Amino acid sequence: QVQLVESGGGLVQPGGSLRLSCAGSGSSFRSYDMGWYRQAPGKQRELVAVFTSAGRTNYADSVKGRFTISRDNAKNMVYLQMNSLKPEDTAVYYCNARQPLPGGKDYWGKGTLVTVSL
């Protein structure tokens, strides 16, 4: 029902900034909770930020004050502005759409790699 495509990943220096984009498709895009997850090598996928269909946002403690999630429902787009990047932010970042219901269906993009290094 929903297709998600991430873009904007790449190599950035520590302290630098990067903006990720997620392009969604589907007639019910605005009804989904949208989130960004990331997975570093050897680690479990973790929630980075969420922007619910009700307009609420939440962030992992590790990115609070540095990352900002936003969405443009008219364009079926979700963004993640990442500032003050650290090497530990290096991961594959995934866009996620989820029905805001218990056991709601999940949709995932294929991911975009962010590498924070000199």
Helices and strands as residue ranges (DSSP letters): E 3-7, E 10-12, E 18-25, G 29-31, E 33-39, E 46-51, E 57-59, E 67-72, G 73-75, E 77-82, G 87-89, E 91-98, E 106-108, E 112-116
